[in-house]
Every structure is written in structure tokens, then in C-alpha cells.
């Protein structure tokens, strides 16, 4: 299980299509600080279909994608991704 499962669970409970969150709000949900790379590199927030970045599971497994990343203001928006054929909703 990914250490970002708390974010996944939080997003799964969200009833909104678009959710703007500060990095500190995300850290509160996770229960631990985001790594330094999350504050410095847009690639940390990438919506990768493949790859080894476990953090993407926090939002992508909940059916969201990141958008409108602002590293200066330390904010990111999660947007409900369109469902793909064969994609299953987590319960």
C-alpha cells in the first residue's frame, strides 16, 4: 500500500470535480510533510500513466489528475479525470 493512500481516500470521499489544495492541507491529510522535491519540481506532480512515482497513486487511483500547479503559492488543483474504458472505481 502506498504511503499516499490517505490522500487517495480523502479524494475518493470528495464530491467535487475540482479541488484546490495548499501543500500544507495535503500534508495535513497525509500526516507527514511532502518531500522537498514536491516544493521544487513540477515533475513530482506529474500525472504519469506509468513510472515509479508512488505519490501519483494518491490522486490517480482516486480518479483525479493534477492541474494548475503553483510552486510559488504552494498550491495544486485536483480535477476529476474522465473515466477510461476498463477503469474501475475504488470502493
C-alpha positions as CSV (number, residue, x, y, z in Angstrom):
1,X,0.0,0.0,0.0
2,X,1.3,3.4,-0.9
3,X,2.1,5.9,1.8
4,X,-0.1,8.3,-0.2
5,X,-3.2,6.2,0.4
6,X,-4.6,8.8,2.9
7,X,-4.7,11.3,0.0
8,X,-6.4,8.8,-2.2
9,X,-9.0,8.1,0.5
10,X,-9.6,11.8,1.0
11,X,-10.1,12.4,-2.7
12,X,-12.4,9.4,-3.0
13,X,-14.7,10.9,-0.4
14,X,-14.7,14.3,-2.2
15,X,-17.9,15.1,-4.0
16,X,-16.3,17.8,-6.1
17,X,-15.0,17.8,-9.7
18,X,-12.3,20.3,-8.8
19,X,-10.4,20.7,-5.5
20,X,-7.8,23.3,-4.9
21,X,-5.4,22.4,-2.1
22,X,-2.4,24.0,-0.5
23,X,0.6,21.9,0.2
24,X,0.0,22.3,3.9
25,X,-3.5,21.0,3.5
26,X,-2.2,18.0,1.6
27,X,0.4,17.4,4.4
28,X,-2.4,17.5,7.0
29,X,-4.3,14.8,5.1
30,X,-1.2,12.7,4.7
31,X,0.0,13.1,8.3
32,X,3.6,13.8,7.2
33,X,5.5,16.6,5.2
34,X,5.8,16.4,1.5
35,X,9.3,15.9,0.3
36,X,11.5,18.8,-0.7
37,X,11.1,17.7,-4.4
38,X,7.3,18.4,-4.2
39,X,8.1,22.0,-3.4
40,X,10.7,22.4,-6.2
41,X,9.9,20.2,-9.2
42,X,6.7,20.2,-11.3
43,X,7.6,16.7,-12.3
44,X,6.8,15.5,-8.8
45,X,3.1,16.3,-9.5
46,X,3.0,14.7,-13.0
47,X,0.0,12.6,-14.0
48,X,2.1,9.6,-15.1
49,X,0.3,6.6,-16.6
50,X,3.5,4.6,-15.9
51,X,6.5,5.1,-13.8
52,X,7.7,4.6,-10.3
53,X,6.5,7.7,-8.6
54,X,4.2,6.4,-5.8
55,X,2.8,9.8,-5.0
56,X,0.7,9.8,-8.2
57,X,-1.3,6.9,-6.8
58,X,-2.6,9.3,-4.2
59,X,-4.6,11.2,-6.8
60,X,-4.8,9.0,-9.9
61,X,-6.1,6.0,-8.0
62,X,-9.0,8.2,-6.8
63,X,-9.8,9.3,-10.4
64,X,-8.1,12.7,-10.2
65,X,-5.4,14.5,-12.1
66,X,-3.3,17.4,-11.0
67,X,-3.7,20.8,-12.7
68,X,-2.8,24.4,-12.1
69,X,0.3,23.7,-10.0
70,X,1.7,26.8,-8.4
71,X,5.1,26.1,-6.7
72,X,5.3,29.8,-5.6
73,X,2.0,29.8,-3.8
74,X,2.4,26.1,-2.8
75,X,-0.9,25.0,-4.3
76,X,-2.2,22.4,-6.7
77,X,-5.7,21.6,-8.1
78,X,-7.0,18.1,-8.4
79,X,-9.5,17.7,-11.2
80,X,-11.8,14.6,-11.7
81,X,-10.3,12.8,-14.7
82,X,-12.5,11.5,-17.4
83,X,-13.1,7.7,-16.9
84,X,-11.2,5.5,-19.3
85,X,-12.6,2.3,-20.7
86,X,-11.7,-0.6,-18.4
87,X,-11.0,1.8,-15.5
88,X,-12.6,0.6,-12.2
89,X,-13.7,2.8,-9.4
90,X,-12.1,2.0,-6.0
91,X,-14.6,1.4,-3.2
